[in-house]
Amino acid sequence: MLFTKMHGLGNNYILINLLENTLEDEYLPTLARNLSDVRFGIGSDGLILICDSKVADFRMRIFNADGSEGKNCGNGLRCVAKYLYDHQFIVSESFTIETLGGIVEVHISEKKKEVEFVTVDMGEPKLLKGMIPMKGEPMTMTINEPFTIGENLYHLTCVSMGNPHAIIFADNVHDVPLEKIGPIIEHAEIFPERVNVGIVTVKNSKELDYRVWERGSGITMACGTGACAAVVAATLNKKIEKNQLITVHLPGGDLEIRWDENNHIWMKGRAEYICHGEIKLEHFTKEKMLKAAGQ
Ligand SMILES: N[C@H](CCC[C@H](N)C(=O)O)C(=O)O
């Protein structure tokens, strides 16, 4: 089985093209965990599958490093779009990709054999508690709500980009012990499907700093949906204006994000290849096969 490893600002994924291949669903969480392992596998933030779709041009499935299936992945979408365009699976400059979090529209404006930048219309953010999802009055929003961890009080603003994000504002993104509070908030009982946790510093009216603890993958170098959620949260908290081109600085690089007047979030950023290779599936689904054999 061939794979392509790619990254979006250092948020790296193993892509497997299932347009001409199949993989049994039951193996996918095990495969994602084992391939993502940096010592016994290839090493990555997760596994992305490129599949056929009945409702869009293509379908992307994303599995985090812990084997859990994510509902959307901004950096992954740019990698999938680049892969499809560069390998001539698509010839038009705009096409659609189905995710569990909804259908997005991809735009490639460069006339290059291998594109560098991809723009994605990520659709509309979901703000109501019932849509994040999180516990509480389902028809209300979570804007700057208190959340206590031990002696420390944090304030959460929650946004879904098809996947759930809890955003905390800080004067400096390194002021908050994200390695410590990330997993605590990720697994908090108010988030029935867990949550991605982002720390945001508003540098000025056009720039944010952002660090992320990803649901299912931990600290990563970047998170595309998280950067979109950061812009929405900063706007809801009146720290920046809507319909402005915002540069979000992530540890792995920058994304350009705009929450436009039609309520759509646009994300533009790089996507790059790391390597291509081949895996013997049986080496990475052994755990499942042994269990099936009752061992
Ligand atoms: N950990 C996320 C999926 C990956 C999102 C991220 N890598 C991005 O670029 O948006 C979740 O379970 O919701």
Ligand as a Chemical Component Dictionary entry (heavy atoms), coordinates in Angstrom:
data_LIG
# 
_chem_comp.id                   LIG 
_chem_comp.type                 NON-POLYMER 
_chem_comp.pdbx_formal_charge   0 
_chem_comp.three_letter_code    LIG 
# 
loop_
_chem_comp_atom.comp_id 
_chem_comp_atom.atom_id 
_chem_comp_atom.alt_atom_id 
_chem_comp_atom.type_symbol 
_chem_comp_atom.charge 
_chem_comp_atom.model_Cartn_x 
_chem_comp_atom.model_Cartn_y 
_chem_comp_atom.model_Cartn_z 
_chem_comp_atom.pdbx_ordinal 
LIG N1 N1 N 0 -7.298  16.985 16.120 1  
LIG C1 C1 C 0 -8.412  17.470 15.303 2  
LIG C2 C2 C 0 -8.267  17.008 13.831 3  
LIG C3 C3 C 0 -7.052  17.644 13.136 4  
LIG C4 C4 C 0 -7.200  19.136 13.012 5  
LIG C5 C5 C 0 -5.935  19.909 12.647 6  
LIG N2 N2 N 0 -4.743  19.168 12.418 7  
LIG C6 C6 C 0 -6.183  20.947 11.547 8  
LIG O1 O1 O 0 -5.265  21.255 10.765 9  
LIG O2 O2 O 0 -7.319  21.495 11.514 10 
LIG C7 C7 C 0 -9.741  16.935 15.878 11 
LIG O3 O3 O 0 -9.757  15.791 16.340 12 
LIG O4 O4 O 0 -10.733 17.672 15.831 13 
# 
loop_
_chem_comp_bond.comp_id 
_chem_comp_bond.atom_id_1 
_chem_comp_bond.atom_id_2 
_chem_comp_bond.value_order 
_chem_comp_bond.pdbx_ordinal 
LIG N1 C1 SING 1  
LIG C1 C2 SING 2  
LIG C1 C7 SING 3  
LIG C2 C3 SING 4  
LIG C3 C4 SING 5  
LIG C4 C5 SING 6  
LIG C5 N2 SING 7  
LIG C5 C6 SING 8  
LIG C6 O1 DOUB 9  
LIG C6 O2 SING 10 
LIG C7 O3 DOUB 11 
LIG C7 O4 SING 12 
# 
